[in-house]
Amino acid sequence: MKLDFKNYCSKVKGCYLGKTIGGTLGAPFECYRGVYEIDDFMQDVSMPVPNDDVDLQLVWLAAAEREGRNIDSHVLAEYWETYVSASFSEYGTGKNNFRMGILPPLSGFMRNENHNSNGAWIRTEIWACLCAGNPALAANYAYYDACVDHSDEGVYAAVFMAAVQAAAFFEGDVHKLIETGLSYIPESCGVRSAVELILSCQKKGLSWKEARKKLLCALPSSFGEMSGEWQGTELVPACNKCPAQKKDPEIPKAEFGYDAPASIGIILIGWLYGKGDFGRSICLAVNCGEDTDCTAGTLGATLGIIAGAENLPERWKKGCSDRIVTCTLRTDSILNVPGSVPELCDRIVRRTPVFLRGACKFTAEGGYEIEAEQSLRYAPDAFRPYEQEDIKALLNEQRTTVRMHFRPLTVRIRFDETLAKVEEGTPKKLVVTLENRLFLPQYCTLRLMDVPEGWQVAGGTQRCAGLEHWHGGHNENTVEFVLTPSVLTQAKYVIVLEISVNGRGERHYVPLTFLNGAC
């Protein structure tokens, strides 16, 4: 399967036009619970509406332009901490953890009541566009992105949407795309339950309103509880299309922050019951209430990828500004914010060959064509060890394992069940796995530096690990360190893991933060 340059550019532009249109449509109803019948914008749209769903992707654009393909969760966390000014909900918790020295994915989980919420799956479009036709690679980057400030369902939702959208550049059938997205996430999780529930509701002939209620009863979301039942606002007064709402006593109260599964379900309601019609679909997503700008924006982006910009209805394109204004960013010459959707798309398209590498074939006309992966669905044998990581392995280790990628090797450090917390006299085990990224064998020396006085390290502070290169076999090795803290007098301790390679001048450092107290 191949996609020519003109159609690829159209799909990228359709993605972000759809994102802007859907986000603008849903903006007045965000955080409210209700069932509506809107079929058009309900507010003045003569001026662009700022939206964090797009804002956050501009930070990733800057990272992609400056760092290239060598992006992981630590690079993204540094950009996040530098350029995202928002400090609310999971955004603030992730930044606060990272500032404390807690590395991703622990930064997205520890003390984070919103780790199952919506802040990550709303920003997957940039990975889908940069990895068009390669859902596995898009899922990798979506994971690196999401685990900065999310965990569990917040990460699963991002991986699901990134895979769906990357595949949508080559596949337009909703059911095949859903199957593709599901293939990348665990067999048992809330996101999968939400998707399967909506598929079942449609198959049984239930109405979209019935499907919505079943969804919110089975997987309650706290998002619509934030502002309560819609009563109208100064911007959009209650009217026939969006009447004042009454509380539905059959919808149970949600666990705070558990929002991603229901939101993905609402996207599916809009998509399936709207039968792919752009306007009808995004309106249905808004008509379900909850996180309306995000659900309609993400669905609009997905439908925009499938259709391409030229095939989006003129009524919707003309009804919404394509200018970009921001509300959560600190800008400078590195974070050079594009002024419009076309400028944003042009800058993304320029970076795509860097991410897709050999899948982009340059043409005599000055563009390129993209060749899709042979299988769009998850397949363990399709992962290339020197190109990407296995998303299932990433998801399985997301709560416990810090990953850092250096040029010659990847370092994985698995913490025990107390994560970054330490207690007097209680052993702390760290399992360090090294993965060779070079096509030659290596001997590595691992050394713990700055171990606090009085702490015991079983077997000493140094270990040796030999690595073979991958040639259809195995390119990993694992060592363990067991530390026993003693005389804890500080709130925070930082121990540095140094990795050096015999015969090479490189040294690599991983700072490990440990906290003494209520963490």
Protein Blocks (a to p, Z undefined) as FASTA:
>chain_A
ZZdfklmmmmmmmmmmmmmmmmmmmmmmgoiacddfbfbdfbdfkbccddfklmmmmmmm
mmmmmnommdcfklmmmmmmmmmmbfghjllmmmmmmmnopacfklmmgopaklmmmklm
mmmmmmmmmmgoilmlmmmmmmmmmmmmgghjlmmmmmmmmmmmmmmmmpcbfklmmmmm
mmmpcfbdfklmmmmmmmmmmmnopafklmmmmmmmmmccfklmmnopaebjfklgcdfk
lccddddfklccddehiamlmmmmmmmmmmmmnnopaklmmmmmmmngmjlklmmmmmmm
mmmmmnommlpcfklmmmpcfbdcdfkbccdfklccdfbfklmmmmmmmmmmmmnmmmpc
cdfkopacddddfblbdcfklpcfklbccfklmmmmmmmmccdddfkbccdddddfklma
ccehiacddddddddfbfcdcddddddehiaehiacehijbdcddddddehiafddcddd
ddddehiabfbdcdddddddehiabdcdddddddedjZZ
